[in-house]
Amino acid sequence: MGVQSGAVKRWPASRVPGMTETLGVVAPGDVLSVRPGFGRLTRDSLVFALGAVAGKAIGFLMLPVLTRLLTPSEFGRFDVISALAGAGVSTLVLGMDVATTRLAFDERTQDRRALFGTWYAIAGIVVLPVAAILILASGPISQVLLGESAHAPAIALVGLILFGGVFHTLALTVLRVQGRAGAYALLEGAYLGANAALAIVLLLQWRADTVALMVALLASWGGTAAVAALALRHSIGARPQLPDARRLLQLGLPLAPAIAATCIADFVNRAYLYRTAGAVAAGEFSVALRFGSVAALMVAGFQLAWQPRAYALGRGDAALRHIALDGQRILAVVATGVVGLALVSPEVVGLLTGGRFPAVLPAVGAMLVAALAMGLYVVACLPSAMDSAMRDLGIAAICGVAVTFLSNLVLAPALGSAGTALSVVVGQFTAVATVRLLANGRRVRVGFPWWRMTLLVAGASLITLAATSGPAAGSIGLRALLAILALGGLALEGTIPGMLRGQAD
């Protein structure tokens, strides 16, 4: 579809409830008259990620608290149980967040309120039986996962947490579709801040164990989900519609097996690490995951802002060129951030953990590389997403999960937390290669400079791993040399210098 000239066409206001005229929804193909520059995309990405950034800052401040108030074994146990909650929420969303975002910009969608209301109804039906099973069978589940039934109360709390987590995700998706980046950041930040504050109070005043932390998670997730539903009642209050349910399921369900496999495998991999390498190794992996999530925030912020923008730009030649340039720049920014984090990680991790996890640095480096691979995946899967070929994303995710699982069986017993982290890296790059291959057969062809981006990712990955393992991890001088090498590579690649020179979009 080519670029049309003239004024920007907007869908009638009646078809986009909750959107202001200035926001509007751009009809596919109307590109050049509305496209913001990369600076605007970056600002939107930063705002979308702002709540999570604040939460991660709080999380980093909490890390010394948790590692001091909890024993290393209890910290590792909390990581496994909280992973169960996260996996449950992500699985029960059933890919509907992706489907809703895509369908909200589909010209066949007559009323977004009905689309959102239908998803809320589906979510309630799906979550209820799973929550009941976790509550009623908490004892046996605790025995299987942790080797003893004494942790059944924490497992039962996971069943209740699922409601708050799923409906919190629904509210975030509605705000994302509406382009309300500030409200999105506020909701996410409120949840993360409330969770941190409640956790500290309960650990100090009640009990210093996993149950206290799960109660804090239940209250913060459930509370923010309830407040968000009340605030969004005019956007989600329409009666559920069977045609919308059918379209949501048709687009979302192909992703559901992959999402379920990803989440379940993530949990199983942590539980396997816990059982084979010990609770301390599980705690090390949790520290590495938290540090790597800082880089993942950059990726998530860009993804939240970039995908709706790409859907709205359409498939014209000018639009696809602009999308390709955005993807190249996103990857360059993420690579720069990952390398920067790796270079300072030995000092920062030591400060935050109080030296209680001295062997964690190799796992930290691997999780930073995994975040970089996640950025490459976001770029690689966009053509399939624009073509509504969610099957490609599902196949790629399942391939990545399978490789991660098999790698972890070998690497976790041998290398502990670093082995599990390296398994994540291998699986993530497998997903990138798979979705890249599948996207070649799609109608939407985005001209990403793949060789250039691949060399960028490879160079950044090598520097990241070198900075967090071996002699460089203990030598500021060697890491300074790595920093000089990274700057030279970025200058040679050219994307970041071009952005700094204000190169035209």
RASULKA-V901139 format. One record per residue. N is the residue number from 0. PHI is phi in whole degrees, 0 to 359 (NA if undefined). Layout:
n:phi
N:PHI
N:PHI
This chain:
n:phi
0:NA
1:279
2:276
3:264
4:270
5:94
6:292
7:290
8:276
9:239
10:292
11:305
12:301
13:294
14:264
15:229
16:303
17:88
18:259
19:279
20:296
21:287
22:285
23:57
24:235
25:278
26:294
27:306
28:102
29:273
30:255
31:295
32:282
33:235
34:292
35:278
36:286
37:295
38:300
39:294
40:299
41:296
42:297
43:299
44:298
45:296
46:293
47:302
48:273
49:301
50:298
51:292
52:298
53:299
54:295
55:293
56:299
57:296
58:299
59:294
60:293
61:281
62:304
63:298
64:294
65:295
66:289
67:261
68:277
69:255
70:290
71:306
72:293
73:293
74:297
75:294
76:295
77:299
78:299
79:293
80:290
81:293
82:295
83:299
84:296
85:297
86:296
87:297
88:297
89:298
90:291
91:286
92:294
93:61
94:72
95:289
96:295
97:294
98:296
99:295
100:299
101:290
102:289
103:297
104:255
105:270
106:294
107:281
108:283
109:274
110:216
111:294
112:300
113:294
114:299
115:293
116:299
117:296
118:295
119:301
120:295
121:300
122:299
123:299
124:294
125:283
126:286
127:306
128:294
129:293
130:299
131:298
132:297
133:297
134:288
135:285
136:249
137:297
138:297
139:300
140:296
141:298
142:297
143:291
144:281
145:243
146:82
147:202
148:271
149:294
150:260
151:302
152:302
153:293
154:294
155:297
156:297
157:301
158:302
159:286
160:298
161:304
162:298
163:298
164:295
165:293
166:287
167:296
168:297
169:301
170:297
171:298
172:294
173:300
174:295
175:296
176:298
177:283
178:74
179:267
180:298
181:296
182:294
183:301
184:297
185:296
186:295
187:295
188:294
189:297
190:297
191:293
192:294
193:296
194:297
195:295
196:297
197:296
198:299
199:297
200:299
201:291
202:295
203:278
204:258
205:241
206:207
207:264
208:207
209:295
210:301
211:299
212:292
213:287
214:296
215:298
216:295
217:298
218:293
219:286
220:293
221:296
222:295
223:292
224:295
225:293
226:297
227:295
228:298
229:294
230:292
231:262
232:302
233:283
234:269
235:240
236:276
237:287
238:293
239:302
240:242
241:299
242:300
243:294
244:299
245:297
246:292
247:299
248:291
249:297
250:272
251:274
252:297
253:302
254:274
255:301
256:300
257:292
258:295
259:298
260:297
261:298
262:291
263:295
264:295
265:300
266:293
267:298
268:298
269:291
270:297
271:295
272:299
273:299
274:282
275:263
276:249
277:103
278:294
279:295
280:297
281:296
282:295
283:300
284:296
285:297
286:298
287:298
288:295
289:296
290:291
291:295
292:292
293:296
294:292
295:297
296:298
297:300
298:298
299:297
300:299
301:296
302:298
303:298
304:274
305:283
306:298
307:300
308:296
309:295
310:299
311:287
312:295
313:94
314:241
315:294
316:301
317:296
318:297
319:294
320:296
321:293
322:297
323:298
324:295
325:301
326:299
327:299
328:290
329:303
330:295
331:295
332:295
333:296
334:299
335:298
336:295
337:297
338:297
339:300
340:295
341:298
342:293
343:256
344:297
345:303
346:288
347:293
348:296
349:299
350:293
351:288
352:265
353:65
354:75
355:278
356:232
357:293
358:261
359:275
360:301
361:302
362:292
363:299
364:300
365:296
366:290
367:293
368:295
369:298
370:295
371:295
372:296
373:298
374:298
375:295
376:294
377:302
378:291
379:293
380:273
381:298
382:303
383:294
384:295
385:296
386:271
387:58
388:267
389:294
390:300
391:300
392:295
393:295
394:297
395:298
396:295
397:295
398:299
399:297
400:297
401:298
402:293
403:299
404:298
405:294
406:295
407:294
408:301
409:268
410:278
411:298
412:297
413:276
414:242
415:67
416:298
417:296
418:295
419:296
420:296
421:295
422:297
423:298
424:298
425:298
426:295
427:294
428:291
429:297
430:298
431:299
432:298
433:292
434:291
435:297
436:294
437:292
438:293
439:298
440:267
441:265
442:290
443:277
444:242
445:259
446:279
447:293
448:282
449:296
450:298
451:296
452:291
453:295
454:296
455:299
456:295
457:297
458:296
459:296
460:295
461:296
462:294
463:297
464:293
465:294
466:286
467:245
468:209
469:73
470:299
471:296
472:298
473:254
474:230
475:294
476:298
477:295
478:290
479:295
480:296
481:297
482:296
483:297
484:298
485:295
486:298
487:296
488:295
489:295
490:296
491:291
492:294
493:97
494:293
495:296
496:302
497:297
498:294
499:293
500:280
501:75
502:303
503:298
504:290
